Amino acid sequence: MSGYMPKTPHALLLALAAALAMPGLAAAGSDTQGFIYGRVTAESGTVYEGRLRWNGDEEAFWGDFFNATKEGRPYEDEVPDRAFREEREPIRIFGIRIGSHSWSSSGRQLVARFGDLRRIDIHRGDEATLVMKSGLKVDIDGGSNDVDGTIYVWDKELGEVKLEWDRLETIEFLPTPAGLAVADHRLHGKVRTDVGVFEGYVQWDQEECQSSDKLDGDGPDGDMSIEMGKIQSIERRSRRSSRVTLWGGRDFELDGTNDVNDDNRGIYVEDARYGRVLIPWSAFERVDFSEAGSSGPAYDDFKPAEPLRGTVTDVDGKSYRGKIVYDVDESETWEMLNGEWRDVEYSIPFALIRAVEPRDDDSSRVFLKSGEELVLEDSADVGEGNAGVLVIPTEGKPIYVEWDEVKRVELEG
């Protein structure tokens, strides 16, 4: 059974409506309002304001992901201890499941779009507090180089400033000024894979996302470093090489680096149908870039999130309605449901999801508001590692439903 089901024309219209209503997928404003912008206050009291980029060559746009580890879960006291004893992740060889391994689930991975953040309050070491646009505060502790990394600020008076995380106090995110001067454009294109075509903003090797970023490789006559904006297409030739075609028509076969071989960490595509997908080298076939265009949704296009609300039906047919805490972790519409289909990783904002139905120990059917359906597997959100669903009714005590007792989670809105 395929995990991808084609849309009818009616579903296409629904998908467009959902994309425009979804936080972060509304039509963009000016050409540069998709770049991250903010005010950074150092421990010294000095304030820097301007365009921001994480670690110099990574996240640069409001739709890019900020990754971290949550400190605990706010609803732990409402569920049995057994819900958090361990989580399981499948072990696969050549796509065949041969077992699983387990780990403690006291902390959980956080994935948020920069456009959903209002502020980051930095504490000691890797500890910080995220303040979301909804007002929700989330304590984090490391989890990626987005925390304790280096923040580049193109200060409107000083120019480029490089700031170390452990010397900062707060990072406040602000709407990008209209007409902000940026020489680069954002990468956008169609990515062909063995499971279909994805179209949207592209982050190559989980890094390169601007036209001035470089693709490196060994060419026929020596090392090459090509600006991404000069590239029309990249085609996988083998596990170890790619054919790179420039807008002028010249092409080269490159190898020798993780930009062009199977050491590539994956290609992010911000596809309006799903939120964001991560395509591994094993599934990647070719990308055809678009010519320069919009930088994507602006900060104000990411609206404050709403609490998850809906109905949980258990295997005995009993239904419980109220606020939903999915996997005893995700409670707002900005948060992501994660899962895979044939090695492609989906990160779908709950704002796009209508319902989830567990299928077996390892997978669930996910119904999108567009009318499309996906079968996703290999993550705690859709498999046996799920800690269950907490329903908080308008009146009365919270109701906990273990994952293996869940028949369907139906979301409202």
C-alpha positions in Angstrom: 0.0 0.0 0.0 1.4 3.4 -0.9 1.8 6.0 1.7 0.9 8.8 -0.8 -2.6 9.1 -2.2 -3.2 11.5 -5.1 -5.6 14.3 -4.6 -8.9 14.9 -6.5 -9.4 18.5 -7.9 -11.6 19.2 -4.9 -8.9 18.1 -2.5 -6.4 20.3 -4.3 -8.6 23.3 -3.6 -8.8 22.2 0.1 -5.1 21.9 0.2 -4.6 25.4 -1.1 -7.1 26.7 1.5 -5.3 24.9 4.3 -1.9 26.2 3.1 -3.1 29.8 3.2 -4.8 29.3 6.6 -1.8 27.4 8.2 0.6 29.5 10.2 3.7 30.1 8.1 2.2 29.2 4.8 0.4 32.3 3.9 1.5 34.3 0.9 4.7 36.2 1.6 5.0 39.9 1.8 8.1 41.5 0.2 10.9 39.5 -1.4 13.1 39.7 1.8 10.6 39.4 4.6 11.1 35.7 4.8 14.6 36.2 6.3 14.9 35.8 10.1 15.2 39.2 11.9 15.5 40.0 15.6 17.1 41.9 18.5 19.8 40.2 20.4 20.8 41.4 23.9 24.2 40.3 25.2 25.1 39.8 28.9 27.1 43.0 28.7 23.8 44.9 27.9 24.8 45.6 24.3 21.9 45.2 21.9 22.3 44.1 18.3 19.4 44.2 15.8 19.2 42.9 12.2 18.9 39.9 10.1 19.9 36.6 11.9 21.5 33.4 10.8 22.3 30.4 12.9 25.9 29.2 12.9 26.7 31.3 9.9 25.6 28.9 7.2 22.5 27.2 8.5 19.0 28.4 9.4 18.1 31.7 7.8 14.3 31.8 7.2 11.2 31.9 9.3 10.1 28.4 8.1 13.4 26.8 9.1 13.5 24.5 12.1 14.8 25.3 15.6 15.7 22.0 17.2 16.3 21.3 20.9 15.4 18.9 23.7 12.5 19.7 26.1 13.2 19.4 29.8 10.6 16.9 30.9 6.9 17.1 30.1 4.4 19.4 31.8 1.7 16.7 32.0 3.7 13.8 33.5 1.8 13.9 36.8 -1.5 13.2 34.9 -0.4 9.8 33.5 0.8 6.5 34.9 4.5 6.1 35.4 4.6 3.2 32.8 3.9 5.7 30.0 7.4 7.1 30.4 9.5 4.0 31.2 10.9 3.6 27.7 10.4 4.3 24.1 11.2 2.0 21.2 12.8 2.8 17.9 12.9 0.2 15.1 16.3 -1.2 14.0 16.3 -1.8 10.2 18.8 -3.2 7.8 18.1 -2.6 4.1 14.6 -1.4 5.1 13.8 -4.7 6.9 12.9 -4.4 10.6 15.1 -6.8 12.7 14.3 -5.5 16.2 14.2 -2.3 18.2 16.1 -0.4 20.9 14.7 1.5 23.9 15.6 4.6 25.9 14.2 6.7 28.7 11.6 9.3 27.6 11.9 11.9 30.3 13.0 14.5 27.7 11.6 14.9 24.2 12.8 16.5 21.0 11.4 19.9 20.2 11.0 21.1 16.6 9.7 24.6 16.0 9.7 26.9 13.1 11.5 30.1 13.8 8.3 32.0 12.8 6.5 30.4 15.8 9.0 31.8 18.3 8.6 35.1 20.1 11.7 35.0 22.3 14.6 32.9 23.6 15.7 33.5 27.2 19.2 32.0 27.6 20.2 30.6 30.9 23.4 28.6 31.9 25.1 26.3 29.4 22.6 24.6 27.1 19.6 25.6 29.1 17.1 28.2 27.8 13.4 29.0 27.7 11.5 29.4 24.5 8.6 31.7 24.5 6.1 30.9 21.7 3.8 33.4 20.0 0.9 31.8 21.9 2.6 32.7 25.2 3.5 29.0 26.0 6.9 28.7 27.6 9.1 25.7 26.9 12.2 24.9 28.9 15.0 23.3 26.8 18.3 21.8 27.4 20.6 21.3 24.4 19.6 18.7 21.8 21.3 20.3 18.7 23.8 22.9 17.6 20.9 25.4 17.4 21.4 25.6 21.2 24.8 26.9 22.3 25.7 27.7 18.8 26.9 30.9 17.1 24.4 33.6 16.0 25.3 35.9 13.1 23.6 39.3 13.2 23.7 41.7 10.3 23.4 44.7 12.6 21.8 47.7 10.8 24.7 50.0 12.0 27.6 47.7 12.6 27.3 45.2 9.8 28.1 41.5 10.3 28.5 40.6 14.0 29.3 37.0 15.3 27.9 36.3 18.7 28.5 33.2 20.9 25.4 31.7 22.6 26.9 31.6 26.1 27.5 35.4 26.1 23.8 36.2 25.3 20.9 37.0 27.4 17.9 37.1 25.1 17.0 36.7 21.4 13.8 38.5 20.5 12.2 37.8 17.1 10.7 40.7 15.2 9.0 41.2 11.9 11.5 41.7 9.1 11.4 45.3 7.8 9.9 45.7 4.4 12.6 46.4 1.8 15.5 44.9 3.9 18.5 44.9 1.6 19.7 41.3 1.2 21.8 40.3 -1.9 20.8 36.6 -1.7 17.6 34.9 -2.7 16.1 31.8 -1.1 16.5 28.4 -2.8 13.3 27.0 -4.2 12.6 24.0 -6.5 11.1 20.7 -7.3 12.7 17.6 -5.8 12.1 14.3 -7.5 12.3 11.2 -5.4 11.4 7.5 -5.7 8.1 8.2 -3.8 7.0 11.3 -5.8 7.8 15.0 -6.3 8.0 17.6 -3.6 8.0 21.3 -4.3 8.9 24.3 -2.1 11.8 26.0 -0.4 14.9 23.9 -0.3 17.6 23.5 2.3 20.4 21.3 0.8 22.3 19.0 3.1 20.3 20.6 5.9 22.5 23.7 5.4 22.6 25.5 2.1 19.4 27.6 1.6 20.6 30.9 0.1 21.9 31.6 -3.3 25.4 32.6 -2.1 25.9 29.3 -0.2 28.4 27.0 -1.8 28.1 23.4 -3.1 31.5 21.8 -2.8 32.8 18.8 -4.8 35.7 17.3 -6.6 35.4 18.0 -10.3 37.3 16.5 -13.3 40.1 19.0 -13.0 40.1 19.8 -9.3 38.1 21.0 -6.4 35.0 23.1 -7.1 32.9 25.4 -4.9 29.8 26.6 -6.8 27.3 29.2 -5.5 23.9 27.5 -5.2 22.3 30.4 -7.0 24.2 29.5 -10.2 22.9 25.9 -10.2 19.9 24.9 -12.3 19.8 21.3 -11.3 21.5 18.5 -9.3 21.0 14.9 -10.3 22.2 11.9 -8.3 24.4 9.8 -10.5 25.4 7.1 -8.0 25.9 6.7 -4.2 29.1 8.7 -4.6 28.5 11.4 -7.2 26.1 13.9 -8.8 25.7 15.8 -12.0 25.5 19.5 -11.5 24.1 21.7 -14.3 24.4 25.5 -14.2 21.9 28.0 -15.5 24.3 28.8 -18.4 24.1 25.1 -19.6 27.5 23.8 -18.4 27.5 20.6 -16.4 30.0 18.8 -14.2 30.1 15.5 -12.4 31.2 16.0 -8.9 32.1 13.6 -6.1 34.2 13.6 -2.9 32.1 15.6 -0.5 28.8 15.3 1.5 27.2 17.9 -0.8 27.2 15.4 -3.7 27.3 11.9 -2.3 25.6 9.6 0.1 27.2 11.3 3.1 24.6 14.1 2.4 22.5 14.6 5.6 19.3 15.1 3.5 17.4 17.7 1.6 14.7 19.6 3.4 11.7 20.8 1.3 9.2 23.1 2.7 6.2 21.7 0.9 2.9 23.4 1.6 1.0 20.1 1.6 2.9 18.6 4.5 4.9 21.3 6.3 8.4 20.0 5.8 10.0 16.8 4.5 13.5 15.5 4.8 14.7 13.5 1.8 17.6 11.1 2.3 20.2 10.5 -0.4 18.8 7.0 -0.9 15.4 8.4 -2.0 16.7 11.5 -3.8 16.8 11.6 -7.6 17.0 15.2 -8.9 16.3 18.8 -7.9 15.4 21.5 -10.4 15.7 24.9 -8.9 13.4 27.8 -9.6 14.7 31.2 -10.7 15.0 33.9 -8.0 11.7 34.7 -6.3 10.1 35.3 -2.9 12.0 34.6 0.4 8.9 32.9 1.8 6.4 33.7 4.5 6.9 36.7 6.7 7.1 36.6 10.5 3.5 37.9 10.8 2.2 35.1 8.6 2.9 32.7 11.5 -0.1 33.3 13.7 -0.1 32.5 17.4 -0.9 28.8 17.8 -4.1 27.4 19.3 -4.5 24.5 21.8 -5.1 21.1 20.2 -8.8 20.2 20.7 -10.7 17.2 19.5 -12.1 13.8 20.3 -10.3 10.6 21.2 -12.1 7.3 20.5 -10.8 4.1 22.1 -10.9 0.5 20.8 -14.1 -0.1 22.9 -15.9 2.7 21.2 -15.8 5.2 24.1 -15.2 8.8 23.1 -13.6 11.6 25.1 -13.7 15.3 24.0 -11.6 18.2 25.1 -8.1 19.7 24.9 -5.7 17.1 23.5 -2.1 16.4 24.6 -0.8 14.1 21.9 1.9 11.6 22.9 1.6 13.4 26.4 3.8 16.0 24.8 2.3 18.0 21.9 -0.5 20.4 22.9 -0.5 23.2 20.4 -1.0 23.6 16.6 2.5 24.7 15.9 3.9 21.4 17.1 4.9 18.6 14.7 3.8 15.1 14.1 6.8 13.1 12.8 6.9 10.0 10.8 8.5 8.3 7.8 7.3 6.7 4.6 9.9 4.9 2.5 12.8 6.8 4.2 11.3 10.2 3.6 10.8 12.0 7.0 7.6 14.1 7.4 7.3 16.9 10.0 3.7 17.9 9.8 2.3 20.8 11.9 -0.8 19.7 13.8 -2.5 22.7 12.2 -2.7 20.6 9.0 -3.9 17.3 10.5 -7.5 16.3 10.7 -7.1 12.8 12.3 -4.7 10.0 13.2 -5.6 6.3 13.3 -3.0 3.7 14.6 -2.7 0.8 12.2 -0.2 -1.5 14.0 2.8 -1.3 16.4 4.9 0.7 14.0 2.5 2.9 11.9 -0.5 5.1 11.7 -2.8 6.5 9.0 -2.7 10.3 9.1 -5.6 12.2 7.6 -4.8 15.8 6.5 -7.3 18.6 6.3 -6.6 18.8 2.5 -8.3 15.4 2.1 -5.0 13.6 1.5 -4.0 10.6 3.5 -0.5 9.3 4.5 0.7 6.1 6.2 3.6 7.0 8.4 5.9 4.8 10.5 9.2 4.7 12.4 8.5 7.4 15.0 7.1 7.7 18.5 4.3 9.9 17.2 2.8 7.1 15.0 4.0 3.9 16.6 4.4 1.9 19.8 6.8 4.5 21.3 3.8 6.9 21.6 3.2 7.6 25.3 -0.6 7.9 24.8 -3.1 10.7 24.6 -4.3 12.9 27.4 -7.8 14.5 27.0 -8.6 17.5 29.2 -12.4 18.0 29.2 -14.1 21.3 30.0 -15.2 19.9 33.3 -13.8 17.0 35.3 -10.4 15.3 35.5 -8.0 14.7 32.6 -8.6 11.3 30.9 -5.5 9.3 29.8 -5.8 6.8 26.9 -2.9 4.5 26.3 -1.7 4.4 22.7 -2.6 0.7 22.2 -6.1 1.6 23.3 -6.5 4.5 20.8 -8.7 3.8 17.8 -8.8 7.4 16.4 -7.7 10.9 17.3 -10.0 13.5 15.6 -8.8 17.1 15.8 -11.0 20.2 15.5 -10.4 23.4 13.8 
